[in-house]
């Protein structure tokens, strides 16, 4: 019976990350529209868009290879697995042994690499432009992400997300400058990795500004639906990652009562809504920066992560 309950809890988390991701995207769009004094689309509009794309025929370019057709499935599978491993409403679930930050970074890198290859596979100028920009951003974001991982690992003594969340809940961590620097760095990396303002504008189709959209211009139908769903799940992944690392309050324990699980789910939903509203406010308050300023933006995240790790290392050695 315990095995069945563990499987059920893990399955709920996997489906929750998949089903709640479009709602987060819709919430961000709705709040942005209201802040701009517009009505905006419904929060559930991304579900309708994905359903419409999934019903359409997938058109393929004559110059594309099998890589172009396989990339959407690889991207979606890698990001969904990574998102399912990040603790949401409960920690210590059945697959928590695989929920390692380094493994999640590797899965995200695999999805990014597959999408960049697909962008270059057709041979169009837009695809190569978007792929080169994506690799430039990832080459700066991944070192900053590793500095954040090392900072958290020095404090918690592990890179497993469930153990880190439990450590933050049980131990008197207090307010630490190193954790504050790591949090700011992770927020910067999250904005860059998801192609949000000020790094990229997900609503634009101008060749001088777009990054992610340039790689997927040749996709249509179910292939485009998979890529759009993966982008939504990736946004929810980073929100859940920030919450589990720095704000694990309200998180339930595996094997808890249904009431505890429901409470943890309510806490998680509230934190996701708050994060979506803050993201929309931030995108409304700032403008998109020039592409050549992105290196300075992500370089700041790398410096913050490095400073956080050094401060924590020095304070522990005293």
C-alpha positions as CSV (number, residue, x, y, z in Angstrom):
1,X,0.0,0.0,0.0
2,X,2.9,2.4,0.8
3,X,4.4,1.7,-2.6
4,X,1.1,2.6,-4.3
5,X,0.8,5.8,-2.3
6,X,4.4,6.8,-3.3
7,X,3.7,6.1,-7.0
8,X,0.5,8.1,-6.8
9,X,2.2,11.1,-5.2
10,X,5.0,11.0,-7.8
11,X,2.5,10.7,-10.6
12,X,0.5,13.6,-9.2
13,X,3.6,15.7,-9.3
14,X,4.5,14.7,-12.8
15,X,1.0,15.6,-14.1
16,X,0.8,18.7,-12.0
17,X,4.0,20.2,-13.6
18,X,2.6,19.4,-17.0
19,X,-1.0,20.7,-16.5
20,X,-0.2,23.8,-14.4
21,X,2.6,25.1,-16.7
22,X,0.2,26.7,-19.4
23,X,-1.8,28.3,-16.6
24,X,1.4,30.1,-15.3
25,X,2.1,31.4,-18.8
26,X,-1.5,32.6,-19.1
27,X,-1.3,34.2,-15.7
28,X,1.9,36.2,-16.6
29,X,0.2,37.4,-19.9
30,X,-3.0,38.4,-18.0
31,X,-1.2,40.3,-15.3
32,X,1.0,42.1,-17.9
33,X,-2.1,43.1,-19.9
34,X,-3.8,44.4,-16.8
35,X,-0.8,46.4,-15.8
36,X,-0.8,48.0,-19.3
37,X,-4.5,48.8,-18.8
38,X,-5.6,46.1,-21.3
39,X,-8.1,43.3,-20.8
40,X,-5.7,40.7,-22.2
41,X,-6.4,37.0,-23.0
42,X,-7.9,34.5,-20.6
43,X,-5.5,32.7,-18.3
44,X,-6.6,29.5,-20.0
45,X,-5.8,30.7,-23.5
46,X,-2.5,28.8,-23.7
47,X,-4.4,25.5,-23.3
48,X,-6.6,26.4,-26.2
49,X,-3.5,27.4,-28.3
50,X,-1.8,24.1,-27.5
51,X,-4.9,22.1,-28.3
52,X,-5.3,23.9,-31.6
53,X,-1.7,23.4,-32.6
54,X,-1.8,19.7,-31.7
55,X,-4.8,19.2,-34.1
56,X,-3.0,20.8,-37.0
57,X,-0.8,19.0,-39.5
58,X,2.9,19.3,-39.0
59,X,4.6,20.6,-42.1
60,X,8.3,19.8,-42.7
61,X,10.8,21.6,-44.8
62,X,12.3,19.7,-47.7
63,X,15.8,20.3,-46.5
64,X,15.2,19.0,-43.0
65,X,16.4,15.7,-41.7
66,X,15.3,13.2,-39.0
67,X,16.9,15.5,-36.4
68,X,14.3,18.2,-37.1
69,X,11.5,15.8,-36.5
70,X,13.0,14.2,-33.4
71,X,14.0,17.5,-31.7
72,X,10.6,18.5,-30.3
73,X,10.1,15.1,-28.6
74,X,13.6,15.2,-27.1
75,X,13.1,18.8,-25.9
76,X,9.7,18.1,-24.4
77,X,10.8,14.8,-22.7
78,X,14.0,16.2,-21.2
79,X,12.3,19.3,-19.8
80,X,9.3,17.4,-18.5
81,X,11.6,14.8,-16.7
82,X,13.6,17.7,-15.2
83,X,10.5,19.5,-14.0
84,X,9.0,16.3,-12.5
85,X,12.2,15.8,-10.4
86,X,12.0,19.3,-8.8
87,X,10.1,19.1,-5.6
88,X,6.8,21.0,-5.8
89,X,4.2,20.4,-3.1
90,X,6.1,17.6,-1.3
91,X,9.7,16.5,-0.8
92,X,11.2,13.0,-0.5
93,X,9.0,11.5,-3.2
94,X,9.8,8.2,-4.9
95,X,12.2,9.5,-7.4
96,X,13.9,12.0,-5.1
97,X,17.2,10.1,-5.4
98,X,17.4,11.3,-9.0
99,X,16.4,14.9,-8.2
100,X,20.0,16.2,-8.3
101,X,20.6,19.8,-9.3
102,X,23.5,18.7,-11.6
103,X,21.2,16.1,-13.3
104,X,18.6,18.8,-13.9
105,X,21.1,21.2,-15.4
106,X,22.3,18.4,-17.7
107,X,18.7,17.6,-18.8
108,X,18.1,21.3,-19.6
109,X,21.4,21.5,-21.5
110,X,20.3,18.4,-23.5
111,X,17.1,20.1,-24.5
112,X,18.8,23.3,-25.4
113,X,21.4,21.5,-27.5
114,X,18.7,19.5,-29.4
115,X,16.7,22.7,-30.1
116,X,19.8,24.5,-31.3
117,X,20.6,21.7,-33.7
118,X,17.1,21.6,-35.0
119,X,17.3,25.4,-35.6
120,X,20.4,24.9,-37.8
121,X,19.2,21.7,-39.5
122,X,16.9,23.4,-42.0
123,X,19.6,25.8,-43.1
124,X,17.7,29.0,-42.8
125,X,19.3,32.3,-41.7
126,X,16.8,32.7,-38.8
127,X,17.5,29.3,-37.4
128,X,21.2,29.7,-37.4
129,X,20.9,33.2,-35.9
130,X,18.7,32.0,-33.1
131,X,20.9,28.9,-32.4
132,X,24.0,31.0,-32.2
133,X,22.4,33.5,-29.8
134,X,21.0,30.7,-27.7
135,X,24.4,29.1,-27.4
136,X,25.9,32.4,-26.5
137,X,23.4,32.9,-23.7
138,X,23.8,29.3,-22.4
139,X,27.6,29.6,-22.4
140,X,27.2,32.4,-19.9
141,X,24.2,31.1,-17.9
142,X,25.6,27.6,-17.2
143,X,28.7,28.7,-15.3
144,X,26.5,31.1,-13.2
145,X,24.2,28.1,-12.5
146,X,27.1,26.0,-11.4
147,X,28.3,28.7,-9.0
148,X,24.8,28.7,-7.5
149,X,24.8,24.9,-7.2
150,X,28.2,25.0,-5.5
151,X,26.9,27.6,-3.0
152,X,23.9,25.6,-2.1
153,X,25.9,22.4,-1.9
154,X,28.4,24.0,0.5
155,X,25.6,25.0,2.8
156,X,23.4,21.9,2.7
157,X,26.2,19.3,2.1
158,X,24.3,17.8,-0.8
159,X,23.0,18.5,-4.3
160,X,19.8,16.5,-4.0
161,X,16.8,18.9,-4.1
162,X,14.7,17.1,-1.5
163,X,17.5,17.0,1.0
164,X,18.2,20.7,0.4
165,X,14.6,21.6,0.9
166,X,14.4,19.6,4.1
167,X,17.6,21.2,5.3
168,X,16.2,24.7,4.7
169,X,13.1,23.7,6.6
170,X,14.7,22.0,9.6
171,X,18.0,23.8,10.2
172,X,18.3,27.3,11.5
173,X,19.8,28.7,8.3
174,X,18.8,32.3,9.1
175,X,19.6,35.3,6.8
176,X,22.8,34.8,4.9
177,X,24.4,37.2,2.4
178,X,25.6,34.2,0.4
179,X,22.1,32.9,0.0
180,X,20.8,36.3,-1.0
181,X,23.5,36.6,-3.7
182,X,22.7,33.1,-4.9
183,X,19.0,33.9,-5.1
184,X,19.5,37.0,-7.2
185,X,21.9,35.1,-9.5
186,X,19.3,32.3,-9.9
187,X,16.6,34.8,-10.8
188,X,18.8,36.3,-13.4
189,X,19.7,32.9,-14.9
190,X,16.0,31.9,-14.8
191,X,15.0,35.0,-16.8
192,X,17.7,34.4,-19.4
193,X,17.1,30.7,-19.7
194,X,13.4,31.2,-20.3
195,X,13.8,34.0,-22.8
196,X,11.9,36.6,-20.8
197,X,12.3,40.3,-20.7
198,X,14.9,41.9,-20.5
199,X,16.9,39.2,-22.3
200,X,14.4,38.2,-24.9
201,X,10.7,39.0,-25.7
202,X,8.6,35.8,-26.2
203,X,5.9,37.8,-27.9
204,X,8.1,39.3,-30.7
205,X,8.9,38.0,-34.2
206,X,11.4,40.7,-35.1
207,X,14.6,39.1,-36.5
208,X,16.8,41.7,-34.7
209,X,15.5,40.8,-31.2
210,X,14.2,37.2,-31.1
211,X,16.3,34.3,-29.8
212,X,14.0,31.4,-29.0
213,X,11.4,32.2,-31.6
214,X,14.1,32.2,-34.4
215,X,14.9,28.5,-33.8
216,X,11.2,27.4,-34.0
217,X,10.0,29.4,-36.9
218,X,10.0,26.4,-39.2
219,X,7.9,24.3,-36.8
220,X,4.2,23.9,-37.0
221,X,1.4,21.6,-35.8
222,X,2.1,19.1,-33.1
223,X,5.8,19.8,-33.2
224,X,5.2,23.4,-32.4
225,X,2.8,22.4,-29.7
226,X,5.4,20.2,-28.0
227,X,8.0,23.0,-28.1
228,X,5.5,25.6,-26.7
229,X,4.5,23.1,-23.9
230,X,8.1,22.5,-23.1
231,X,8.8,26.2,-22.8
232,X,5.9,26.6,-20.4
233,X,7.0,23.6,-18.3
234,X,10.6,25.1,-18.3
235,X,9.2,28.3,-16.8
236,X,7.4,26.4,-14.1
237,X,10.5,24.3,-13.5
238,X,12.6,27.4,-12.6
239,X,9.8,28.8,-10.4
240,X,9.6,25.5,-8.5
241,X,13.4,25.3,-8.3
242,X,13.6,28.8,-6.7
243,X,10.8,27.9,-4.3
244,X,12.2,24.6,-3.2
245,X,15.8,26.0,-2.7
246,X,15.0,29.2,-1.0
247,X,11.3,29.2,0.1
248,X,10.3,25.7,0.9
249,X,7.8,26.8,3.5
250,X,4.6,24.7,3.4
251,X,6.2,21.8,1.6
252,X,4.8,18.4,2.8
253,X,6.7,15.3,3.4
254,X,6.4,12.1,1.4
255,X,4.1,9.6,3.0
256,X,2.1,12.3,4.8
257,X,-1.6,12.4,5.2
258,X,-3.9,13.6,2.3
259,X,-4.6,16.8,4.3
260,X,-0.9,17.5,4.5
261,X,-0.4,16.9,0.8
262,X,-3.4,19.2,0.0
263,X,-1.9,21.9,2.2
264,X,1.5,21.6,0.5
265,X,-0.2,21.8,-2.9
266,X,-2.1,24.9,-1.8
267,X,1.2,26.5,-0.6
268,X,2.9,25.7,-3.8
269,X,0.0,27.1,-5.9
270,X,0.1,30.3,-4.0
271,X,3.8,30.7,-4.4
272,X,3.6,30.0,-8.1
273,X,0.8,32.6,-8.5
274,X,2.9,35.2,-6.6
275,X,6.0,34.4,-8.7
276,X,4.0,34.8,-11.9
277,X,2.6,38.1,-10.8
278,X,6.1,39.4,-9.8
279,X,7.5,38.2,-13.2
280,X,4.8,40.1,-15.0
281,X,5.4,43.2,-13.0
282,X,9.2,43.0,-13.7
283,X,8.6,42.6,-17.4
284,X,6.3,45.6,-17.5
285,X,8.7,47.8,-15.5
286,X,11.9,47.2,-17.6
287,X,12.6,47.2,-21.3
288,X,14.4,44.6,-23.4
289,X,18.1,45.2,-23.4
290,X,20.4,45.0,-26.5
291,X,21.8,41.6,-27.3
292,X,25.4,42.6,-26.5
293,X,24.3,43.8,-23.0
294,X,23.1,40.2,-22.2
295,X,26.8,39.2,-21.5
296,X,27.0,41.9,-18.9
297,X,23.7,40.9,-17.4
298,X,24.7,37.2,-17.1
299,X,28.2,38.1,-16.1
300,X,26.7,39.8,-13.1
301,X,24.9,36.6,-12.2
302,X,28.2,34.7,-12.5
303,X,29.9,37.2,-10.2
304,X,27.1,37.1,-7.7
305,X,27.2,33.3,-7.6
306,X,31.0,33.3,-7.2
307,X,30.8,35.8,-4.4
308,X,28.2,33.9,-2.6
309,X,30.3,30.7,-2.8
310,X,33.4,32.5,-1.6
311,X,31.6,34.2,1.3
312,X,30.1,30.9,2.4
313,X,33.4,29.0,2.1
314,X,35.2,31.7,4.1
315,X,32.5,31.8,6.8
316,X,32.5,28.1,7.2
317,X,36.3,27.9,7.5
318,X,36.5,30.4,10.4
